[in-house]
Amino acid sequence: MDEKTEITANLPLELDGEPSGVKAGGLLEQMLHTLEVRCLPKDLPEQIETDVTSLEIGDALNIGDINFPEGVAPTLSDDIVVALCAKTRVATSEEQEGEEEGEGDTPAEPEVTSEKSNDE
């Protein structure tokens, strides 16, 4: 193998910063902890780092959102989710309780009547 032959390597994925959504009570879930990349040996970084401070609750970080170093490309497609900022179970259950209180507003089921025509 020489310096002009592209290699693939699995690199650790480091998420930097605290997402806005976590500060608002969300939870950061990292789906991938390593990423496979393609590059020349001279371009191979020790790890891939990406900033997640702008993630709000409900936002996801995809491979396509990561700024890779020059000469380094991911082997997976851009739409694969790397991390997401989800609602915590507490926030979700509080929301559901609020929805249940308003259940009296749901419309009643329509009545189904069958009419037979005796005009024949």
Buried (B, 14 or more C-beta within 10 A) or exposed (E): EEEEEEEEBEBEBEBEEEBBBBEEEBBBEBEBEEBEBBBBEEBBBEEBBBBBEEBEBEBBBBBEBBEBEEBBEBEBEEEBBBBBBBBEEEBEEEEEEEEEEEEEEEEEEEEEEEEEEEEE
